[in-house]
Amino acid sequence: MTSWGDAGSAGPLFVVGIGLLGFILAPMAELLITRLLPRLGGLPATRTRITTAAVAAIVCAALALRFGTDSGLPAFILLSILGVQLARIDISLHLLPNSLVLSLLFGGIVCFLLTTFGTQQWDNVVRAMAAAAILFVIYLILAIISPGGMGMGDVKLAAPAGLYLGYLGWSQLLYGGLLGFIAGGIASALLLRIQAEKPSEVAFGPSMLAAVVAVSLVSG
């Protein structure tokens, strides 16, 4: 993977360009989701659309700064665009659509496979796929043990989360998995303080996705 020093050689124009790309792709993704998944209720409010586009732009730019021109960057741009949309939908509807989760999973696999062309370096990709299966099984076991703790959407999202963390390394998989639970617990505690009654359901997907992005940015 690209180190911080190598990533910096991409230059500020490259980082800004990738951020602008994220800002453009985010509303395009919303339009596509609205057409393909009408059950979600159509386009969100203008303020929400601007916010998601801005968040996607910031995440894309940060990942461009982190990875530079590394061949794995397209996969992480995909993570930025679909991850922001999944987080938005989960927060508003407490739902993680299977089609989007699977798009993130199989899109990530395809992007990572493309990084092996001409290099014969399969270690990262094999580790990523193994990590996807491992994190999925862990979440499935937790969901079976404590059905009220998380939904099956969170279990399914564990597969692409594990894929991206595993591509970075085994330690990143461990840290990202733990950070997701910690962030989810903090979010639940804050929501409990805000609401007079205990919330019936807390969106756990955004915490998982934020953990993946955070570990991706700090791992070297």
N, C-alpha and C positions, 0 to 999 in steps of 0.2 A: 504493500500500500504506500501511498504518497506520504512523505513526512511533512511537518509544518514548513520546513525550509523550502522543500521542493514546491509545495503548494503556493508559496508566496511568489515564485517565479512566474506564475500565470499573469500577474499584473492586475492593477485595479480595474482596468477597462473590462477584462474578462469577468471579474467578480460582479461588476455592475451589470454587464450584459446578461449573465446568468440570472441575476436578481430580476432584471426586466423581463426575462423569459418566464420566470415564475409568475410575475404579475400578470402577464398576458395569458398564460396557460390556465391559471386558476378560474377565471370566469368562463373560459372555454369548457373546462371540465364541468362546471356547474350547469352549463347549457346542455351538455351531453347527458349528464346524470338526470336532468329534468325530462329529457326526451325518452330515455331508456327506462327510467324508474318513476313514472308518474305517480305512483302510490306514495311517494315522499312528499307530495303536496306542492310541487312547482318550485319556481325560483324563490330563494330567500329574499328578505328585505334588502334594499339598496345598501344600507349601512352595514349589514352583515356581509354582503358581497364585497364591499370595499375592504372590510376588515380581513376577510379570508384571503383576498388577493394580496394585501399588504403583508400578512403573515407568511404566505407562500413565498413572496418575493424575498423577505428577510431570511427565511430558512434556506432558500435556494442560494442566496448570496453567501451565507455563512458556510454552507457545504462546499460551494465553489472555492472559497478561501481555504477551507480545510483540505480538499482533495486536489485542487488545481486541475490540471489536464489529465489526471489519472483516468484510466479506462473505466473505472467503476463509478465515475461521477453520474452518467446517465441514469443508473439505477437509483441513486440517491435523489436525483431530481424527480424521478417518478415517485419516490417515497414522500417527497415534499408536497407534491401536487395532490396525490391521492390521500396522503395522511392528513392533510389539512381538511379535505372534504369529509373524510371519515370522522374526524374529531368534531367538525361542525354538525354533522348529522347525528352523531351520538349524543352530543350535548342537547340538541333541540328535540330529538325524537327518541332518545335512548334505544337506538337501533344501529347496527352495523351490517349493512346489506351484504349478502353473500357475494354478489357479483363484484362489488368493489374490493372486498377482502381478497377474493380469488384473483382479481386483476392485479392487485398489489403483489400477491404471492408469485403468480406465474410470470407477470411482467418483470419482477425482480430476478427470477430465475433466468429468463431469456437474456436480460441485460448482463447478468453475471457470466453466463455462458459465452457471451460475445467477447468478454475480456480475455478469454483463453485462446482466441484465434491468434496463431502465430507465436504463442508463448509456451504452449504445452504445460502451463502451470494450473493444474486442476485442484490443488490443495484447498484454496480458498472456497471454491465452488462446492466441493465435496463436503467441506466442513460446514458451509452455510446450509446445505440441504439437511445434513445430520442435525444441526442445531434447530432447524425449523421443526423437525419431527420431535426432538427432545422437549422443546418448550411447549409444543402443542400437547404432548402427553402429560407434562407436568400440570398444565392448566386444566386439562380434562380430569385428572385425578382430583385436583382441588375442587373443581365444580361438582364432582360426584360426592366428595366428602362433605362439602358445604354448598348445597344447591342455591341458597340465598345469597352467597357471597359474590358470585359473578354469573353472568349469562353465557349462553353458548356462543354468542357473538364475540365475546372476549376470548373464549377458548379458540375460536377459529382465527381471530386476529393474532393469537400467539404464534401461529405458523409463519406469517411474513415477518413479524417482529423478530423471531428467532433466526430467520433467514438472513436478515440484515446484520444483526448482532454477530451471528456466527461467521459471516463473511469477514468481519473485522478481527475475530479471534475468540477463543474460548473464554478468556477472562472478560472480554466485553459482553459475552452472553451472560455470564454470571452477574456482572455489575448492572447491566441493563435490565435483567429480570428482577433483581432486588430493587433497583431504583423505581421500576414501574409500580411495584407493590407499595413502596414508601410514598411515592407521589400520590397514588390512589388513596392511601390511608389519610394523608394530609388533606386531600380534597374532600374526603368524606367528613373529616373532623370540622373543616371550615364550613361546609354546608350545614352540618348539624348545629353549629353555633349561630348561623344566620337564620335558619328556619326554627320556628317554635317547636315543631314536631319532627321526629326522626324521619328523614326522607325515605320514601319507599324504594327508591332506586337511584343509584349514583352512576353516572357515566364513567366507566373505568377505561374505555378505549383511549381517550385523550391522554391519560397518564401513561399508558403503555407506549403510545406513539411519541410523546414528549421524551420519555426515557431513551428510546431508540435514537432520536435525533441528538439528545444531549451526549450520550456515550459516543456517538459517531463524531461529534465535534471535538471532544476532548481526547479521544484515543489517538495514539501516534504510532 
